[in-house]
Amino acid sequence: VTYLPNDHQDVEIQSLGDSRVYHFSAIQQVWRCLTTDDILGNQIKFSVLDAKKELGSRYYSLTGFFSADDKHQVKDKAIIEHSLKSYDALLVCTDGVYNAAFVDHWPILKPTDHLTDWIKAFAQQLAPKAHDNLSFIVVRCINPC
């Protein structure tokens, strides 16, 4: 996720591997997924397989490999541009998060919530089902548009 310093508070998102990026809309009070995993199952589902590239042998294995250029971007991977409003948030996470609780069961992030407290409460909610794979980063936009 890269912040683009402009009037629209845009971010660039380029998803790689077994992780996802979610957006929380402070206006709509909902979380929604912006990306999908780079796993063989999704590539089959979305028909983006390239027969010339080497693929993993297991259905949920990561496919191929990647290397970033000097701008930290990966060739041949789509870049999503997304605008943020005041108090919107992005959550970058591993599959331990979204497998432990469906996104419609995630807590809302109120402007008055202290981010550390929200993260601790969310981690406690997920912990019983996330096992050893609970990693996430939350970035909240606090500047008015």
C-alpha positions as MATLAB code, in Angstrom:
seq = 'VTYLPNDHQDVEIQSLGDSRVYHFSAIQQVWRCLTTDDILGNQIKFSVLDAKKELGSRYYSLTGFFSADDKHQVKDKAIIEHSLKSYDALLVCTDGVYNAAFVDHWPILKPTDHLTDWIKAFAQQLAPKAHDNLSFIVVRCINPC';
ca = [
       0.000    0.000    0.000;
       1.491    3.323   -1.085;
       0.135    6.755   -0.109;
      -0.135    9.237   -2.996;
       0.169   12.790   -1.686;
      -2.602   14.566   -3.592;
      -5.917   16.333   -2.947;
      -7.905   13.088   -3.111;
      -6.033   11.160   -0.373;
      -5.427    8.276   -2.764;
      -3.513    5.124   -2.027;
      -2.100    2.600   -4.480;
      -2.594   -1.054   -3.592;
      -0.764   -3.917   -5.210;
      -1.674   -7.217   -3.591;
       0.803  -10.088   -3.567;
       0.745  -13.464   -1.928;
      -1.547  -14.850    0.717;
      -2.867  -11.548    2.061;
      -5.699   -9.127    1.491;
      -6.467   -5.450    1.833;
      -9.807   -4.344    3.288;
     -11.307   -0.847    3.312;
     -13.467    0.511    6.127;
     -15.806    3.304    5.046;
     -16.469    5.649    7.947;
     -19.501    7.022    6.109;
     -21.097    3.644    5.300;
     -19.788    1.948    8.481;
     -18.791   -1.242    6.604;
     -15.637   -3.204    5.786;
     -15.148   -4.517    2.239;
     -12.401   -6.487    0.571;
     -10.366   -4.709   -2.126;
      -8.031   -7.549   -3.171;
      -7.817  -11.320   -3.495;
      -5.060  -13.808   -2.676;
      -2.509  -14.945   -5.235;
      -3.238  -18.619   -4.756;
      -3.896  -21.284   -7.352;
      -7.555  -21.651   -6.348;
      -8.248  -17.959   -7.009;
      -6.325  -17.981  -10.255;
      -8.442  -20.901  -11.462;
     -11.621  -19.222  -10.193;
     -10.853  -15.905  -11.904;
      -9.268  -17.562  -14.991;
      -6.008  -15.646  -14.902;
      -3.727  -18.655  -15.251;
      -0.780  -18.291  -17.564;
       0.277  -21.698  -18.863;
       3.841  -20.442  -19.398;
       4.388  -19.702  -15.682;
       5.195  -22.337  -13.106;
       2.359  -22.968  -10.653;
       2.211  -24.563   -7.224;
       1.051  -28.143   -6.984;
      -1.476  -27.679   -4.158;
      -4.832  -25.943   -4.571;
      -4.109  -23.293   -1.914;
      -0.415  -22.876   -2.605;
       1.058  -19.568   -3.676;
       1.710  -19.343   -7.389;
       4.976  -18.392   -9.010;
       7.252  -15.729   -7.592;
       7.701  -11.983   -7.875;
      10.309   -9.277   -7.548;
       9.712   -5.583   -7.042;
      11.258   -2.794   -9.108;
      12.849    0.384   -7.718;
       9.347    1.856   -7.152;
       8.430   -1.226   -5.081;
       5.983   -2.355   -7.754;
       5.709   -5.739   -9.399;
       5.340   -5.940  -13.160;
       2.210   -7.646  -14.493;
       0.282   -7.111  -11.233;
      -2.666   -4.745  -11.246;
      -2.442   -1.612   -9.130;
      -5.660   -0.479   -7.490;
      -6.051    3.225   -6.784;
      -8.426    3.895   -3.908;
      -9.545    7.193   -2.367;
      -9.894    7.562    1.371;
     -12.210    9.876    3.268;
     -11.751   11.152    6.813;
     -11.681    8.310    9.341;
     -11.660    5.596    6.668;
      -9.211    2.782    7.315;
      -7.277    0.104    5.463;
      -6.525   -3.270    7.016;
      -3.802   -5.436    5.457;
      -3.982   -8.984    6.773;
      -3.052  -12.630    6.453;
      -5.554  -15.398    5.890;
      -5.619  -16.053    9.643;
      -7.733  -12.915    9.998;
     -10.309  -13.412    7.267;
     -10.578  -17.168    7.887;
     -11.272  -16.558   11.602;
     -14.211  -14.170   11.076;
     -16.216  -13.134    8.057;
     -15.734   -9.475    7.198;
     -19.369   -8.652    8.023;
     -18.607   -9.693   11.639;
     -15.664   -7.332   12.019;
     -16.157   -4.463   14.464;
     -16.708   -0.981   13.103;
     -13.967    1.562   13.683;
     -15.499    4.712   15.164;
     -13.652    8.039   14.878;
     -13.541    8.139   18.697;
     -11.951    4.670   18.986;
      -8.328    4.641   20.060;
      -6.637    2.536   17.381;
      -4.560    0.490   19.853;
      -7.661   -0.474   21.845;
      -9.559   -1.406   18.674;
      -6.669   -3.577   17.440;
      -6.390   -5.392   20.787;
     -10.143   -6.071   20.911;
     -10.195   -7.307   17.306;
      -7.189   -9.581   17.914;
      -8.919  -11.064   20.976;
     -12.065  -11.683   18.900;
     -10.037  -13.506   16.233;
      -7.539  -15.374   18.428;
      -9.615  -18.502   19.205;
      -9.977  -19.321   15.484;
      -6.844  -17.743   13.989;
      -4.373  -20.191   15.529;
      -0.794  -19.092   14.776;
      -1.518  -16.966   11.718;
      -2.898  -13.681   13.009;
      -1.146  -10.726   11.411;
      -2.698   -7.438   10.396;
      -1.876   -3.766    9.979;
      -4.465   -0.996   10.293;
      -3.972    2.434    8.742;
      -6.571    5.117    9.446;
      -7.017    8.369    7.530;
      -7.580   11.172   10.023;
      -7.096   14.280    7.881;
     -10.268   16.013    6.738;
     -10.865   15.991    2.967;
];
